[in-house]
Amino acid sequence: DSISLFQRLNFIQELFDGNAEDFSQFIEFIDFEATPAQWKSEIGMRYDFPESAASQELILLIERKFS
């Protein structure tokens, strides 16, 4: 809920190669499977995000969710 439309579109383009379904699956993973203690390692195993402003912004949003 805390992801703006601009952020959502940016994440889809920058991190998910334009695939909105992959982004939706990622959000479902964060919302229903990821745990506060292990979400970073789980993301690292499942996704290979490039070092970018978009990936840092997404990680920051997830950190806020679990803090």
Predicted model as a PDB file, atoms N, CA, C, CB and O in Angstrom, pLDDT in the B-factor column:
MODEL        1                                                                  
ATOM      1  N   ASP A   1       0.811  -1.201   0.000  1.00 58.00           N  
ATOM      2  CA  ASP A   1       0.000   0.000   0.000  1.00 58.00           C  
ATOM      3  C   ASP A   1       0.852   1.262   0.000  1.00 58.00           C  
ATOM      4  CB  ASP A   1      -0.921   0.000   1.193  1.00 58.00           C  
ATOM      5  O   ASP A   1       0.368   2.320  -0.401  1.00 58.00           O  
ATOM      6  N   SER A   2       2.089   1.182   0.431  1.00 81.00           N  
ATOM      7  CA  SER A   2       2.912   2.375   0.524  1.00 81.00           C  
ATOM      8  C   SER A   2       3.729   2.629  -0.744  1.00 81.00           C  
ATOM      9  CB  SER A   2       3.833   2.265   1.709  1.00 81.00           C  
ATOM     10  O   SER A   2       4.593   3.505  -0.750  1.00 81.00           O  
ATOM     11  N   ILE A   3       3.474   1.886  -1.801  1.00 92.00           N  
ATOM     12  CA  ILE A   3       4.195   2.080  -3.051  1.00 92.00           C  
ATOM     13  C   ILE A   3       3.339   2.945  -3.974  1.00 92.00           C  
ATOM     14  CB  ILE A   3       4.541   0.712  -3.722  1.00 92.00           C  
ATOM     15  O   ILE A   3       2.210   2.586  -4.310  1.00 92.00           O  
ATOM     16  N   SER A   4       3.892   4.090  -4.378  1.00 93.00           N  
ATOM     17  CA  SER A   4       3.150   4.977  -5.268  1.00 93.00           C  
ATOM     18  C   SER A   4       3.105   4.391  -6.677  1.00 93.00           C  
ATOM     19  CB  SER A   4       3.785   6.385  -5.288  1.00 93.00           C  
ATOM     20  O   SER A   4       3.852   3.468  -7.001  1.00 93.00           O  
ATOM     21  N   LEU A   5       2.235   4.929  -7.493  1.00 95.00           N  
ATOM     22  CA  LEU A   5       2.124   4.466  -8.874  1.00 95.00           C  
ATOM     23  C   LEU A   5       3.451   4.674  -9.601  1.00 95.00           C  
ATOM     24  CB  LEU A   5       0.980   5.206  -9.610  1.00 95.00           C  
ATOM     25  O   LEU A   5       3.899   3.792 -10.333  1.00 95.00           O  
ATOM     26  N   PHE A   6       4.074   5.820  -9.409  1.00 96.00           N  
ATOM     27  CA  PHE A   6       5.367   6.076 -10.041  1.00 96.00           C  
ATOM     28  C   PHE A   6       6.404   5.051  -9.603  1.00 96.00           C  
ATOM     29  CB  PHE A   6       5.854   7.489  -9.710  1.00 96.00           C  
ATOM     30  O   PHE A   6       7.131   4.507 -10.434  1.00 96.00           O  
ATOM     31  N   GLN A   7       6.474   4.786  -8.306  1.00 96.00           N  
ATOM     32  CA  GLN A   7       7.428   3.793  -7.807  1.00 96.00           C  
ATOM     33  C   GLN A   7       7.142   2.422  -8.411  1.00 96.00           C  
ATOM     34  CB  GLN A   7       7.378   3.717  -6.269  1.00 96.00           C  
ATOM     35  O   GLN A   7       8.055   1.730  -8.859  1.00 96.00           O  
ATOM     36  N   ARG A   8       5.889   2.043  -8.418  1.00 97.00           N  
ATOM     37  CA  ARG A   8       5.494   0.736  -8.957  1.00 97.00           C  
ATOM     38  C   ARG A   8       5.952   0.599 -10.413  1.00 97.00           C  
ATOM     39  CB  ARG A   8       3.956   0.545  -8.855  1.00 97.00           C  
ATOM     40  O   ARG A   8       6.561  -0.403 -10.786  1.00 97.00           O  
ATOM     41  N   LEU A   9       5.658   1.604 -11.225  1.00 97.00           N  
ATOM     42  CA  LEU A   9       6.058   1.557 -12.632  1.00 97.00           C  
ATOM     43  C   LEU A   9       7.573   1.544 -12.778  1.00 97.00           C  
ATOM     44  CB  LEU A   9       5.473   2.746 -13.391  1.00 97.00           C  
ATOM     45  O   LEU A   9       8.113   0.832 -13.625  1.00 97.00           O  
ATOM     46  N   ASN A  10       8.255   2.327 -11.957  1.00 97.00           N  
ATOM     47  CA  ASN A  10       9.714   2.364 -11.990  1.00 97.00           C  
ATOM     48  C   ASN A  10      10.310   1.009 -11.607  1.00 97.00           C  
ATOM     49  CB  ASN A  10      10.239   3.455 -11.049  1.00 97.00           C  
ATOM     50  O   ASN A  10      11.224   0.524 -12.274  1.00 97.00           O  
ATOM     51  N   PHE A  11       9.800   0.400 -10.544  1.00 97.00           N  
ATOM     52  CA  PHE A  11      10.297  -0.911 -10.126  1.00 97.00           C  
ATOM     53  C   PHE A  11      10.072  -1.956 -11.220  1.00 97.00           C  
ATOM     54  CB  PHE A  11       9.610  -1.352  -8.823  1.00 97.00           C  
ATOM     55  O   PHE A  11      10.957  -2.761 -11.509  1.00 97.00           O  
ATOM     56  N   ILE A  12       8.891  -1.936 -11.820  1.00 98.00           N  
ATOM     57  CA  ILE A  12       8.583  -2.898 -12.877  1.00 98.00           C  
ATOM     58  C   ILE A  12       9.566  -2.735 -14.038  1.00 98.00           C  
ATOM     59  CB  ILE A  12       7.126  -2.719 -13.372  1.00 98.00           C  
ATOM     60  O   ILE A  12      10.089  -3.724 -14.551  1.00 98.00           O  
ATOM     61  N   GLN A  13       9.815  -1.504 -14.448  1.00 97.00           N  
ATOM     62  CA  GLN A  13      10.726  -1.267 -15.567  1.00 97.00           C  
ATOM     63  C   GLN A  13      12.170  -1.579 -15.206  1.00 97.00           C  
ATOM     64  CB  GLN A  13      10.615   0.169 -16.033  1.00 97.00           C  
ATOM     65  O   GLN A  13      12.866  -2.262 -15.957  1.00 97.00           O  
ATOM     66  N   GLU A  14      12.624  -1.080 -14.060  1.00 96.00           N  
ATOM     67  CA  GLU A  14      14.041  -1.168 -13.693  1.00 96.00           C  
ATOM     68  C   GLU A  14      14.456  -2.541 -13.148  1.00 96.00           C  
ATOM     69  CB  GLU A  14      14.357  -0.114 -12.668  1.00 96.00           C  
ATOM     70  O   GLU A  14      15.553  -3.018 -13.437  1.00 96.00           O  
ATOM     71  N   LEU A  15      13.591  -3.163 -12.370  1.00 97.00           N  
ATOM     72  CA  LEU A  15      13.987  -4.368 -11.643  1.00 97.00           C  
ATOM     73  C   LEU A  15      13.357  -5.653 -12.176  1.00 97.00           C  
ATOM     74  CB  LEU A  15      13.635  -4.213 -10.204  1.00 97.00           C  
ATOM     75  O   LEU A  15      13.867  -6.746 -11.926  1.00 97.00           O  
ATOM     76  N   PHE A  16      12.262  -5.527 -12.901  1.00 97.00           N  
ATOM     77  CA  PHE A  16      11.535  -6.709 -13.362  1.00 97.00           C  
ATOM     78  C   PHE A  16      11.388  -6.738 -14.885  1.00 97.00           C  
ATOM     79  CB  PHE A  16      10.161  -6.759 -12.712  1.00 97.00           C  
ATOM     80  O   PHE A  16      10.484  -7.382 -15.416  1.00 97.00           O  
ATOM     81  N   ASP A  17      12.280  -6.037 -15.577  1.00 95.00           N  
ATOM     82  CA  ASP A  17      12.317  -6.033 -17.045  1.00 95.00           C  
ATOM     83  C   ASP A  17      10.949  -5.792 -17.675  1.00 95.00           C  
ATOM     84  CB  ASP A  17      12.872  -7.345 -17.547  1.00 95.00           C  
ATOM     85  O   ASP A  17      10.622  -6.387 -18.702  1.00 95.00           O  
ATOM     86  N   GLY A  18      10.155  -4.924 -17.063  1.00 97.00           N  
ATOM     87  CA  GLY A  18       8.855  -4.576 -17.613  1.00 97.00           C  
ATOM     88  C   GLY A  18       7.754  -5.583 -17.351  1.00 97.00           C  
ATOM     89  O   GLY A  18       6.650  -5.437 -17.876  1.00 97.00           O  
ATOM     90  N   ASN A  19       8.030  -6.605 -16.546  1.00 97.00           N  
ATOM     91  CA  ASN A  19       7.062  -7.665 -16.309  1.00 97.00           C  
ATOM     92  C   ASN A  19       6.273  -7.382 -15.019  1.00 97.00           C  
ATOM     93  CB  ASN A  19       7.774  -9.038 -16.224  1.00 97.00           C  
ATOM     94  O   ASN A  19       6.765  -7.612 -13.914  1.00 97.00           O  
ATOM     95  N   ALA A  20       5.055  -6.884 -15.182  1.00 97.00           N  
ATOM     96  CA  ALA A  20       4.216  -6.530 -14.035  1.00 97.00           C  
ATOM     97  C   ALA A  20       3.825  -7.754 -13.212  1.00 97.00           C  
ATOM     98  CB  ALA A  20       2.963  -5.808 -14.509  1.00 97.00           C  
ATOM     99  O   ALA A  20       3.669  -7.659 -11.995  1.00 97.00           O  
ATOM    100  N   GLU A  21       3.666  -8.903 -13.871  1.00 97.00           N  
ATOM    101  CA  GLU A  21       3.302 -10.128 -13.151  1.00 97.00           C  
ATOM    102  C   GLU A  21       4.426 -10.552 -12.204  1.00 97.00           C  
ATOM    103  CB  GLU A  21       2.986 -11.266 -14.145  1.00 97.00           C  
ATOM    104  O   GLU A  21       4.162 -10.968 -11.075  1.00 97.00           O  
ATOM    105  N   ASP A  22       5.658 -10.449 -12.653  1.00 96.00           N  
ATOM    106  CA  ASP A  22       6.799 -10.772 -11.779  1.00 96.00           C  
ATOM    107  C   ASP A  22       6.832  -9.846 -10.570  1.00 96.00           C  
ATOM    108  CB  ASP A  22       8.129 -10.669 -12.560  1.00 96.00           C  
ATOM    109  O   ASP A  22       7.115 -10.283  -9.454  1.00 96.00           O  
ATOM    110  N   PHE A  23       6.543  -8.573 -10.792  1.00 97.00           N  
ATOM    111  CA  PHE A  23       6.499  -7.626  -9.681  1.00 97.00           C  
ATOM    112  C   PHE A  23       5.388  -7.997  -8.705  1.00 97.00           C  
ATOM    113  CB  PHE A  23       6.298  -6.194 -10.201  1.00 97.00           C  
ATOM    114  O   PHE A  23       5.591  -7.959  -7.492  1.00 97.00           O  
ATOM    115  N   SER A  24       4.224  -8.351  -9.221  1.00 96.00           N  
ATOM    116  CA  SER A  24       3.100  -8.752  -8.358  1.00 96.00           C  
ATOM    117  C   SER A  24       3.461  -9.982  -7.535  1.00 96.00           C  
ATOM    118  CB  SER A  24       1.841  -9.035  -9.202  1.00 96.00           C  
ATOM    119  O   SER A  24       3.118 -10.060  -6.356  1.00 96.00           O  
ATOM    120  N   GLN A  25       4.148 -10.941  -8.146  1.00 96.00           N  
ATOM    121  CA  GLN A  25       4.581 -12.132  -7.413  1.00 96.00           C  
ATOM    122  C   GLN A  25       5.587 -11.770  -6.330  1.00 96.00           C  
ATOM    123  CB  GLN A  25       5.188 -13.160  -8.372  1.00 96.00           C  
ATOM    124  O   GLN A  25       5.570 -12.352  -5.245  1.00 96.00           O  
ATOM    125  N   PHE A  26       6.464 -10.814  -6.617  1.00 96.00           N  
ATOM    126  CA  PHE A  26       7.423 -10.351  -5.625  1.00 96.00           C  
ATOM    127  C   PHE A  26       6.697  -9.736  -4.421  1.00 96.00           C  
ATOM    128  CB  PHE A  26       8.392  -9.329  -6.251  1.00 96.00           C  
ATOM    129  O   PHE A  26       7.035 -10.027  -3.274  1.00 96.00           O  
ATOM    130  N   ILE A  27       5.709  -8.894  -4.684  1.00 95.00           N  
ATOM    131  CA  ILE A  27       4.940  -8.253  -3.611  1.00 95.00           C  
ATOM    132  C   ILE A  27       4.194  -9.306  -2.798  1.00 95.00           C  
ATOM    133  CB  ILE A  27       3.945  -7.218  -4.193  1.00 95.00           C  
ATOM    134  O   ILE A  27       4.139  -9.202  -1.573  1.00 95.00           O  
ATOM    135  N   GLU A  28       3.627 -10.302  -3.439  1.00 95.00           N  
ATOM    136  CA  GLU A  28       2.962 -11.387  -2.709  1.00 95.00           C  
ATOM    137  C   GLU A  28       3.956 -12.134  -1.834  1.00 95.00           C  
ATOM    138  CB  GLU A  28       2.281 -12.361  -3.686  1.00 95.00           C  
ATOM    139  O   GLU A  28       3.637 -12.501  -0.703  1.00 95.00           O  
ATOM    140  N   PHE A  29       5.153 -12.359  -2.348  1.00 94.00           N  
ATOM    141  CA  PHE A  29       6.198 -13.004  -1.553  1.00 94.00           C  
ATOM    142  C   PHE A  29       6.505 -12.170  -0.305  1.00 94.00           C  
ATOM    143  CB  PHE A  29       7.480 -13.204  -2.398  1.00 94.00           C  
ATOM    144  O   PHE A  29       6.578 -12.707   0.800  1.00 94.00           O  
ATOM    145  N   ILE A  30       6.684 -10.868  -0.482  1.00 94.00           N  
ATOM    146  CA  ILE A  30       6.992  -9.988   0.657  1.00 94.00           C  
ATOM    147  C   ILE A  30       5.832  -9.988   1.653  1.00 94.00           C  
ATOM    148  CB  ILE A  30       7.284  -8.538   0.170  1.00 94.00           C  
ATOM    149  O   ILE A  30       6.055 -10.067   2.861  1.00 94.00           O  
ATOM    150  N   ASP A  31       4.616  -9.901   1.164  1.00 93.00           N  
ATOM    151  CA  ASP A  31       3.452  -9.797   2.047  1.00 93.00           C  
ATOM    152  C   ASP A  31       3.109 -11.097   2.771  1.00 93.00           C  
ATOM    153  CB  ASP A  31       2.264  -9.350   1.253  1.00 93.00           C  
ATOM    154  O   ASP A  31       2.643 -11.062   3.910  1.00 93.00           O  
ATOM    155  N   PHE A  32       3.332 -12.242   2.126  1.00 94.00           N  
ATOM    156  CA  PHE A  32       2.826 -13.486   2.694  1.00 94.00           C  
ATOM    157  C   PHE A  32       3.872 -14.534   3.060  1.00 94.00           C  
ATOM    158  CB  PHE A  32       1.891 -14.081   1.750  1.00 94.00           C  
ATOM    159  O   PHE A  32       3.578 -15.432   3.848  1.00 94.00           O  
ATOM    160  N   GLU A  33       5.077 -14.447   2.516  1.00 92.00           N  
ATOM    161  CA  GLU A  33       6.075 -15.482   2.782  1.00 92.00           C  
ATOM    162  C   GLU A  33       7.305 -14.976   3.532  1.00 92.00           C  
ATOM    163  CB  GLU A  33       6.507 -16.099   1.491  1.00 92.00           C  
ATOM    164  O   GLU A  33       7.839 -15.669   4.398  1.00 92.00           O  
ATOM    165  N   ALA A  34       7.749 -13.780   3.202  1.00 92.00           N  
ATOM    166  CA  ALA A  34       8.979 -13.260   3.801  1.00 92.00           C  
ATOM    167  C   ALA A  34       8.790 -13.027   5.298  1.00 92.00           C  
ATOM    168  CB  ALA A  34       9.410 -11.952   3.108  1.00 92.00           C  
ATOM    169  O   ALA A  34       7.710 -12.647   5.750  1.00 92.00           O  
ATOM    170  N   THR A  35       9.848 -13.258   6.046  1.00 91.00           N  
ATOM    171  CA  THR A  35       9.807 -13.052   7.493  1.00 91.00           C  
ATOM    172  C   THR A  35      10.683 -11.861   7.860  1.00 91.00           C  
ATOM    173  CB  THR A  35      10.270 -14.327   8.251  1.00 91.00           C  
ATOM    174  O   THR A  35      11.650 -11.564   7.159  1.00 91.00           O  
ATOM    175  N   PRO A  36      10.352 -11.177   8.950  1.00 92.00           N  
ATOM    176  CA  PRO A  36      11.165 -10.032   9.359  1.00 92.00           C  
ATOM    177  C   PRO A  36      12.635 -10.372   9.567  1.00 92.00           C  
ATOM    178  CB  PRO A  36      10.611  -9.449  10.622  1.00 92.00           C  
ATOM    179  O   PRO A  36      13.505  -9.539   9.313  1.00 92.00           O  
ATOM    180  N   ALA A  37      12.918 -11.578  10.022  1.00 91.00           N  
ATOM    181  CA  ALA A  37      14.301 -11.947  10.333  1.00 91.00           C  
ATOM    182  C   ALA A  37      15.097 -12.376   9.103  1.00 91.00           C  
ATOM    183  CB  ALA A  37      14.313 -13.059  11.347  1.00 91.00           C  
ATOM    184  O   ALA A  37      16.322 -12.254   9.091  1.00 91.00           O  
ATOM    185  N   GLN A  38      14.422 -12.873   8.074  1.00 91.00           N  
ATOM    186  CA  GLN A  38      15.164 -13.469   6.964  1.00 91.00           C  
ATOM    187  C   GLN A  38      14.815 -12.927   5.587  1.00 91.00           C  
ATOM    188  CB  GLN A  38      14.946 -14.920   6.965  1.00 91.00           C  
ATOM    189  O   GLN A  38      15.227 -13.518   4.589  1.00 91.00           O  
ATOM    190  N   TRP A  39      14.081 -11.838   5.492  1.00 92.00           N  
ATOM    191  CA  TRP A  39      13.641 -11.371   4.186  1.00 92.00           C  
ATOM    192  C   TRP A  39      14.800 -10.977   3.280  1.00 92.00           C  
ATOM    193  CB  TRP A  39      12.712 -10.203   4.351  1.00 92.00           C  
ATOM    194  O   TRP A  39      14.743 -11.224   2.075  1.00 92.00           O  
ATOM    195  N   LYS A  40      15.857 -10.369   3.833  1.00 92.00           N  
ATOM    196  CA  LYS A  40      16.982  -9.951   2.982  1.00 92.00           C  
ATOM    197  C   LYS A  40      17.662 -11.144   2.337  1.00 92.00           C  
ATOM    198  CB  LYS A  40      18.001  -9.153   3.795  1.00 92.00           C  
ATOM    199  O   LYS A  40      17.951 -11.116   1.141  1.00 92.00           O  
ATOM    200  N   SER A  41      17.920 -12.180   3.098  1.00 93.00           N  
ATOM    201  CA  SER A  41      18.587 -13.345   2.521  1.00 93.00           C  
ATOM    202  C   SER A  41      17.665 -14.070   1.540  1.00 93.00           C  
ATOM    203  CB  SER A  41      19.043 -14.307   3.631  1.00 93.00           C  
ATOM    204  O   SER A  41      18.128 -14.597   0.528  1.00 93.00           O  
ATOM    205  N   GLU A  42      16.361 -14.099   1.835  1.00 91.00           N  
ATOM    206  CA  GLU A  42      15.417 -14.744   0.933  1.00 91.00           C  
ATOM    207  C   GLU A  42      15.341 -13.997  -0.397  1.00 91.00           C  
ATOM    208  CB  GLU A  42      14.031 -14.823   1.578  1.00 91.00           C  
ATOM    209  O   GLU A  42      15.278 -14.625  -1.454  1.00 91.00           O  
ATOM    210  N   ILE A  43      15.346 -12.674  -0.356  1.00 91.00           N  
ATOM    211  CA  ILE A  43      15.339 -11.884  -1.583  1.00 91.00           C  
ATOM    212  C   ILE A  43      16.631 -12.139  -2.358  1.00 91.00           C  
ATOM    213  CB  ILE A  43      15.177 -10.370  -1.268  1.00 91.00           C  
ATOM    214  O   ILE A  43      16.606 -12.299  -3.579  1.00 91.00           O  
ATOM    215  N   GLY A  44      17.751 -12.177  -1.649  1.00 91.00           N  
ATOM    216  CA  GLY A  44      19.037 -12.424  -2.301  1.00 91.00           C  
ATOM    217  C   GLY A  44      19.094 -13.763  -3.012  1.00 91.00           C  
ATOM    218  O   GLY A  44      19.737 -13.891  -4.054  1.00 91.00           O  
ATOM    219  N   MET A  45      18.425 -14.757  -2.454  1.00 91.00           N  
ATOM    220  CA  MET A  45      18.414 -16.087  -3.077  1.00 91.00           C  
ATOM    221  C   MET A  45      17.462 -16.152  -4.270  1.00 91.00           C  
ATOM    222  CB  MET A  45      18.022 -17.145  -2.048  1.00 91.00           C  
ATOM    223  O   MET A  45      17.733 -16.855  -5.244  1.00 91.00           O  
ATOM    224  N   ARG A  46      16.349 -15.422  -4.197  1.00 90.00           N  
ATOM    225  CA  ARG A  46      15.315 -15.526  -5.235  1.00 90.00           C  
ATOM    226  C   ARG A  46      15.469 -14.520  -6.373  1.00 90.00           C  
ATOM    227  CB  ARG A  46      13.967 -15.351  -4.613  1.00 90.00           C  
ATOM    228  O   ARG A  46      15.071 -14.800  -7.504  1.00 90.00           O  
ATOM    229  N   TYR A  47      16.045 -13.351  -6.084  1.00 91.00           N  
ATOM    230  CA  TYR A  47      16.086 -12.265  -7.058  1.00 91.00           C  
ATOM    231  C   TYR A  47      17.509 -11.734  -7.189  1.00 91.00           C  
ATOM    232  CB  TYR A  47      15.122 -11.132  -6.654  1.00 91.00           C  
ATOM    233  O   TYR A  47      18.260 -11.687  -6.215  1.00 91.00           O  
ATOM    234  N   ASP A  48      17.861 -11.340  -8.396  1.00 91.00           N  
ATOM    235  CA  ASP A  48      19.178 -10.779  -8.672  1.00 91.00           C  
ATOM    236  C   ASP A  48      19.002  -9.340  -9.135  1.00 91.00           C  
ATOM    237  CB  ASP A  48      19.941 -11.622  -9.740  1.00 91.00           C  
ATOM    238  O   ASP A  48      19.130  -9.042 -10.322  1.00 91.00           O  
ATOM    239  N   PHE A  49      18.710  -8.451  -8.191  1.00 93.00           N  
ATOM    240  CA  PHE A  49      18.513  -7.054  -8.535  1.00 93.00           C  
ATOM    241  C   PHE A  49      19.855  -6.368  -8.762  1.00 93.00           C  
ATOM    242  CB  PHE A  49      17.723  -6.336  -7.437  1.00 93.00           C  
ATOM    243  O   PHE A  49      20.810  -6.616  -8.027  1.00 93.00           O  
ATOM    244  N   PRO A  50      19.931  -5.509  -9.774  1.00 92.00           N  
ATOM    245  CA  PRO A  50      21.164  -4.752  -9.979  1.00 92.00           C  
ATOM    246  C   PRO A  50      21.305  -3.674  -8.902  1.00 92.00           C  
ATOM    247  CB  PRO A  50      21.183  -4.113 -11.390  1.00 92.00           C  
ATOM    248  O   PRO A  50      20.316  -3.250  -8.304  1.00 92.00           O  
ATOM    249  N   GLU A  51      22.534  -3.241  -8.663  1.00 93.00           N  
ATOM    250  CA  GLU A  51      22.740  -2.106  -7.763  1.00 93.00           C  
ATOM    251  C   GLU A  51      22.240  -0.864  -8.483  1.00 93.00           C  
ATOM    252  CB  GLU A  51      24.256  -1.956  -7.343  1.00 93.00           C  
ATOM    253  O   GLU A  51      22.809  -0.451  -9.493  1.00 93.00           O  
ATOM    254  N   SER A  52      21.182  -0.276  -7.964  1.00 96.00           N  
ATOM    255  CA  SER A  52      20.603   0.907  -8.609  1.00 96.00           C  
ATOM    256  C   SER A  52      19.800   1.683  -7.574  1.00 96.00           C  
ATOM    257  CB  SER A  52      19.703   0.507  -9.826  1.00 96.00           C  
ATOM    258  O   SER A  52      19.537   1.204  -6.471  1.00 96.00           O  
ATOM    259  N   ALA A  53      19.423   2.885  -7.959  1.00 97.00           N  
ATOM    260  CA  ALA A  53      18.571   3.695  -7.081  1.00 97.00           C  
ATOM    261  C   ALA A  53      17.235   2.996  -6.852  1.00 97.00           C  
ATOM    262  CB  ALA A  53      18.344   5.104  -7.685  1.00 97.00           C  
ATOM    263  O   ALA A  53      16.693   3.044  -5.747  1.00 97.00           O  
ATOM    264  N   ALA A  54      16.700   2.348  -7.882  1.00 97.00           N  
ATOM    265  CA  ALA A  54      15.415   1.654  -7.760  1.00 97.00           C  
ATOM    266  C   ALA A  54      15.511   0.495  -6.773  1.00 97.00           C  
ATOM    267  CB  ALA A  54      14.950   1.140  -9.132  1.00 97.00           C  
ATOM    268  O   ALA A  54      14.616   0.310  -5.948  1.00 97.00           O  
ATOM    269  N   SER A  55      16.580  -0.282  -6.848  1.00 96.00           N  
ATOM    270  CA  SER A  55      16.706  -1.420  -5.925  1.00 96.00           C  
ATOM    271  C   SER A  55      16.908  -0.931  -4.492  1.00 96.00           C  
ATOM    272  CB  SER A  55      17.882  -2.333  -6.345  1.00 96.00           C  
ATOM    273  O   SER A  55      16.376  -1.523  -3.554  1.00 96.00           O  
ATOM    274  N   GLN A  56      17.665   0.133  -4.322  1.00 96.00           N  
ATOM    275  CA  GLN A  56      17.849   0.682  -2.975  1.00 96.00           C  
ATOM    276  C   GLN A  56      16.537   1.214  -2.415  1.00 96.00           C  
ATOM    277  CB  GLN A  56      18.901   1.796  -2.990  1.00 96.00           C  
ATOM    278  O   GLN A  56      16.250   1.042  -1.230  1.00 96.00           O  
ATOM    279  N   GLU A  57      15.743   1.859  -3.261  1.00 96.00           N  
ATOM    280  CA  GLU A  57      14.446   2.386  -2.831  1.00 96.00           C  
ATOM    281  C   GLU A  57      13.499   1.253  -2.437  1.00 96.00           C  
ATOM    282  CB  GLU A  57      13.816   3.237  -3.947  1.00 96.00           C  
ATOM    283  O   GLU A  57      12.788   1.352  -1.438  1.00 96.00           O  
ATOM    284  N   LEU A  58      13.493   0.179  -3.223  1.00 96.00           N  
ATOM    285  CA  LEU A  58      12.636  -0.965  -2.910  1.00 96.00           C  
ATOM    286  C   LEU A  58      13.050  -1.612  -1.593  1.00 96.00           C  
ATOM    287  CB  LEU A  58      12.685  -1.999  -4.044  1.00 96.00           C  
ATOM    288  O   LEU A  58      12.197  -1.940  -0.768  1.00 96.00           O  
ATOM    289  N   ILE A  59      14.337  -1.796  -1.394  1.00 95.00           N  
ATOM    290  CA  ILE A  59      14.834  -2.386  -0.143  1.00 95.00           C  
ATOM    291  C   ILE A  59      14.457  -1.500   1.042  1.00 95.00           C  
ATOM    292  CB  ILE A  59      16.373  -2.581  -0.201  1.00 95.00           C  
ATOM    293  O   ILE A  59      14.075  -2.005   2.098  1.00 95.00           O  
ATOM    294  N   LEU A  60      14.561  -0.190   0.872  1.00 94.00           N  
ATOM    295  CA  LEU A  60      14.189   0.735   1.951  1.00 94.00           C  
ATOM    296  C   LEU A  60      12.704   0.588   2.313  1.00 94.00           C  
ATOM    297  CB  LEU A  60      14.493   2.195   1.535  1.00 94.00           C  
ATOM    298  O   LEU A  60      12.348   0.580   3.492  1.00 94.00           O  
ATOM    299  N   LEU A  61      11.848   0.473   1.303  1.00 95.00           N  
ATOM    300  CA  LEU A  61      10.416   0.286   1.567  1.00 95.00           C  
ATOM    301  C   LEU A  61      10.148  -1.018   2.315  1.00 95.00           C  
ATOM    302  CB  LEU A  61       9.629   0.303   0.255  1.00 95.00           C  
ATOM    303  O   LEU A  61       9.304  -1.065   3.210  1.00 95.00           O  
ATOM    304  N   ILE A  62      10.862  -2.062   1.946  1.00 94.00           N  
ATOM    305  CA  ILE A  62      10.684  -3.344   2.622  1.00 94.00           C  
ATOM    306  C   ILE A  62      11.193  -3.262   4.067  1.00 94.00           C  
ATOM    307  CB  ILE A  62      11.418  -4.466   1.854  1.00 94.00           C  
ATOM    308  O   ILE A  62      10.565  -3.798   4.980  1.00 94.00           O  
ATOM    309  N   GLU A  63      12.321  -2.597   4.266  1.00 93.00           N  
ATOM    310  CA  GLU A  63      12.830  -2.410   5.632  1.00 93.00           C  
ATOM    311  C   GLU A  63      11.812  -1.693   6.500  1.00 93.00           C  
ATOM    312  CB  GLU A  63      14.146  -1.625   5.616  1.00 93.00           C  
ATOM    313  O   GLU A  63      11.604  -2.063   7.655  1.00 93.00           O  
ATOM    314  N   ARG A  64      11.173  -0.660   5.944  1.00 92.00           N  
ATOM    315  CA  ARG A  64      10.134   0.052   6.702  1.00 92.00           C  
ATOM    316  C   ARG A  64       8.970  -0.861   7.054  1.00 92.00           C  
ATOM    317  CB  ARG A  64       9.623   1.251   5.905  1.00 92.00           C  
ATOM    318  O   ARG A  64       8.415  -0.784   8.149  1.00 92.00           O  
ATOM    319  N   LYS A  65       8.611  -1.721   6.121  1.00 92.00           N  
ATOM    320  CA  LYS A  65       7.499  -2.646   6.370  1.00 92.00           C  
ATOM    321  C   LYS A  65       7.789  -3.553   7.548  1.00 92.00           C  
ATOM    322  CB  LYS A  65       7.215  -3.486   5.129  1.00 92.00           C  
ATOM    323  O   LYS A  65       6.904  -3.806   8.366  1.00 92.00           O  
ATOM    324  N   PHE A  66       9.021  -4.051   7.649  1.00 91.00           N  
ATOM    325  CA  PHE A  66       9.364  -5.011   8.682  1.00 91.00           C  
ATOM    326  C   PHE A  66       9.913  -4.380   9.955  1.00 91.00           C  
ATOM    327  CB  PHE A  66      10.354  -5.973   8.148  1.00 91.00           C  
ATOM    328  O   PHE A  66      10.235  -5.093  10.905  1.00 91.00           O  
ATOM    329  N   SER A  67      10.025  -3.054   9.989  1.00 88.00           N  
ATOM    330  CA  SER A  67      10.542  -2.437  11.221  1.00 88.00           C  
ATOM    331  C   SER A  67       9.432  -2.026  12.155  1.00 88.00           C  
ATOM    332  CB  SER A  67      11.395  -1.230  10.894  1.00 88.00           C  
ATOM    333  O   SER A  67       9.697  -1.493  13.232  1.00 88.00           O  
TER     334      SER A  67                                                      
ENDMDL                                                                          
END                                                                             
